[in-house]
Amino acid sequence: MITVRPFEVGETDAVVALWHAAGLTRPWNDPHRDIERKLAVQPELFLVAVDDDDLVGTVMAGYDGHRGWLYYLATAPERRGEGIARRLVVEAEERLLAMGCPKAQLMVRPDNAGARGLYNALGYEPFETWATGKRLIPDA
């Protein structure tokens, strides 16, 4: 039976391993630091999906008072197609809505067709923007 609940610190290694297996990590982002940073800001919006003792999915959400954002949505590769990602997104959306969040957004890498298909099925609409960023604290 899959349960969606807030992340617990003892799950850090399992979460990082899942992110690696799901292909979400990048050399310029230290996933351990990303977890530490999330635990300092709205830790209740860092959710995991567990099946008994097995961690099978994650999502990080955040709300800045204007928009909600989703990050690090991951499902264990061998568990894809079971609706785990859908459950995580729905739970994150419900928590954002309870905070008064009017809109949730996310970024998907152009080559990630599977994620684009999932978000399409969940009612997310693509829009034209120029995504840009600036690293303020280097991880590497």
matplotlib code that plots the C-alpha trace (Angstrom):
import matplotlib.pyplot as plt

x = [0.0, 1.5, 1.4, 2.3, 3.7, 6.3, 10.0, 12.0, 15.7, 16.6, 15.4, 18.1, 20.3, 17.3, 15.9, 19.3, 19.6, 16.1, 17.0, 20.1, 18.2, 15.5, 18.0, 17.2, 20.6, 23.0, 26.7, 26.1, 23.4, 24.3, 21.2, 22.2, 22.3, 19.0, 17.5, 19.1, 17.8, 14.3, 14.2, 14.8, 11.9, 8.4, 9.7, 6.0, 6.0, 8.8, 6.8, 7.7, 5.8, 6.5, 5.4, 5.9, 9.6, 10.5, 10.8, 9.3, 8.7, 9.3, 8.2, 9.3, 6.9, 7.2, 5.0, 6.3, 3.0, 2.6, 3.0, 3.6, 6.4, 7.1, 10.6, 12.2, 9.2, 10.6, 9.3, 11.5, 12.1, 10.8, 7.5, 6.6, 3.1, 1.5, 0.2, 2.8, 3.8, 0.2, -0.5, 2.5, 1.5, -2.1, -1.0, 1.4, -1.3, -3.7, -1.2, -0.4, -4.1, -4.6, -2.0, -4.0, -1.7, -3.6, -1.3, 1.4, 4.2, 7.2, 10.1, 10.7, 13.8, 13.0, 14.2, 12.0, 9.0, 7.7, 7.4, 5.8, 3.2, 2.5, 2.1, -0.1, -2.4, -2.5, -3.8, -0.5, -0.2, 3.0, 3.7, 6.3, 8.9, 12.6, 13.8, 16.9, 18.7, 21.7, 23.6, 24.0, 25.7, 27.8, 27.4, 30.5]
y = [0.0, 3.3, 6.2, 9.8, 11.8, 14.4, 13.5, 12.4, 13.2, 9.5, 9.0, 11.3, 8.6, 6.7, 9.9, 10.8, 7.3, 7.6, 10.9, 9.4, 6.4, 8.7, 10.8, 14.0, 14.9, 17.3, 17.9, 21.5, 20.7, 18.8, 16.9, 16.7, 20.5, 20.8, 18.6, 20.7, 23.9, 22.5, 21.5, 25.1, 26.4, 24.8, 21.3, 20.1, 20.5, 17.9, 14.7, 11.1, 8.0, 4.9, 1.3, -0.4, 0.4, 1.2, 4.8, 4.8, 8.5, 12.1, 15.6, 19.0, 21.9, 25.5, 28.5, 32.1, 33.9, 34.3, 30.9, 27.3, 25.3, 21.6, 20.1, 16.7, 14.6, 11.1, 7.6, 4.5, 3.4, -0.1, 1.3, 3.7, 3.3, 2.7, 6.2, 7.1, 10.4, 11.3, 10.8, 12.9, 15.8, 15.7, 15.8, 18.6, 20.6, 20.0, 21.3, 24.4, 25.1, 24.9, 27.7, 29.9, 29.2, 30.1, 28.4, 25.7, 25.7, 23.5, 23.2, 20.1, 19.5, 19.4, 15.9, 14.5, 13.3, 11.0, 13.9, 16.1, 13.5, 13.0, 16.7, 17.0, 14.3, 16.1, 19.3, 21.3, 23.5, 24.4, 28.1, 30.2, 31.7, 32.2, 30.2, 31.8, 31.5, 32.7, 30.6, 32.6, 29.8, 27.3, 23.7, 22.4]
z = [0.0, -1.1, 1.4, 0.5, 3.5, 4.3, 4.0, 7.0, 7.4, 7.7, 4.2, 2.7, 1.2, -0.3, -1.8, -3.4, -4.8, -6.3, -7.9, -9.4, -10.7, -12.1, -13.9, -12.0, -10.7, -12.4, -11.7, -10.7, -8.1, -4.9, -4.1, -0.4, -0.3, -2.1, 0.6, 3.4, 1.8, 1.4, 5.0, 6.0, 3.9, 3.8, 4.7, 4.8, 1.0, 0.5, 0.0, -0.4, -1.5, 0.4, -0.1, 3.3, 3.9, 0.3, -0.9, -4.4, -5.2, -4.3, -5.1, -3.7, -3.8, -2.8, -2.7, -2.8, -2.3, -6.1, -7.6, -6.5, -8.0, -8.3, -8.4, -8.0, -9.1, -9.3, -9.3, -8.9, -12.5, -11.8, -10.3, -13.2, -14.6, -11.2, -10.6, -8.0, -9.7, -10.2, -6.4, -5.5, -7.8, -6.6, -2.9, -3.6, -5.4, -2.5, 0.0, -2.2, -2.6, 1.1, 1.4, -1.0, -4.0, -7.3, -9.8, -9.9, -12.4, -13.1, -15.5, -17.7, -19.7, -23.4, -23.9, -21.1, -23.2, -20.4, -17.9, -20.5, -21.2, -17.5, -16.8, -19.9, -18.6, -15.2, -16.9, -17.1, -20.1, -21.8, -22.3, -24.0, -21.7, -21.6, -18.6, -17.1, -13.8, -11.9, -9.4, -6.1, -4.1, -6.0, -5.0, -6.6]

ax = plt.figure().add_subplot(projection="3d")
ax.plot(x, y, z, "-o")
ax.set_aspect("equal")
plt.show()
